[in-house]
Amino acid sequence: PSTCARCQNFVVSAQHRPYWLEQVRRSEMLLDEPALPLQTLRIVRARMNEARGLLRALGSDTGEETDHA
């Protein structure tokens, strides 16, 4: 998902909301794991922030597509 999100052709719509919500949930669970290496924590936080950003960009469930370049 991170690679695709940087593509100029990347489009996300309200139908993708469950996927990105699950990505945030999984990231939060990983961050609760004790003794994760610092590098892993950085990657997980970055992916979680990316997913949260996409969810914010979706805003309300209007069904409109949002283009992310």
C-alpha positions as CSV (number, residue, x, y, z in Angstrom):
1,P,0.0,0.0,0.0
2,S,2.8,2.5,0.7
3,T,4.2,2.1,-2.7
4,C,0.8,2.4,-4.4
5,A,-0.1,5.5,-2.3
6,R,2.8,7.4,-3.9
7,C,1.6,6.6,-7.5
8,Q,-0.1,9.4,-9.4
9,N,-2.8,6.9,-10.4
10,F,-3.7,6.0,-6.8
11,V,-7.4,6.5,-6.1
12,V,-9.2,5.6,-2.8
13,S,-12.9,5.8,-2.2
14,A,-15.3,5.1,0.7
15,Q,-15.4,1.5,-0.3
16,H,-11.7,1.2,0.7
17,R,-12.4,2.6,4.2
18,P,-12.6,-0.9,5.9
19,Y,-9.2,-1.8,4.5
20,W,-7.5,1.3,5.8
21,L,-9.3,1.0,9.2
22,E,-8.0,-2.5,9.5
23,Q,-4.4,-1.2,8.6
24,V,-4.7,1.3,11.5
25,R,-6.0,-1.4,13.9
26,R,-3.2,-3.8,13.0
27,S,-0.6,-1.1,13.4
28,E,-1.9,-0.2,16.8
29,M,-1.8,-3.9,17.8
30,L,1.8,-4.1,16.7
31,L,2.8,-1.1,18.6
32,D,1.5,-2.8,21.7
33,E,4.0,-5.6,21.3
34,P,6.9,-5.4,23.8
35,A,10.5,-5.4,22.6
36,L,9.9,-4.5,19.0
37,P,13.1,-3.2,17.3
38,L,13.3,0.5,16.8
39,Q,13.3,0.2,13.0
40,T,10.1,-1.9,13.1
41,L,8.4,0.7,15.3
42,R,9.4,3.5,12.8
43,I,8.0,1.5,9.9
44,V,4.7,0.6,11.8
45,R,4.2,4.2,12.9
46,A,4.8,5.5,9.3
47,R,2.3,3.0,7.9
48,M,-0.2,3.9,10.5
49,N,0.1,7.6,9.9
50,E,-0.3,6.9,6.2
51,A,-3.5,4.9,6.7
52,R,-4.8,7.6,9.1
53,G,-4.0,10.3,6.5
54,L,-5.9,8.4,3.8
55,L,-8.9,8.0,6.2
56,R,-8.9,11.7,6.9
57,A,-8.7,12.4,3.2
58,L,-11.8,10.3,2.8
59,G,-13.6,12.4,5.3
60,S,-17.3,11.5,5.6
61,D,-18.7,8.5,3.8
62,T,-19.9,10.5,0.7
63,G,-18.9,7.8,-1.8
64,E,-16.7,10.3,-3.6
65,E,-13.3,9.2,-4.8
66,T,-10.2,11.0,-3.5
67,D,-7.1,11.2,-5.8
68,H,-3.8,11.0,-4.0
69,A,-0.7,12.0,-5.9
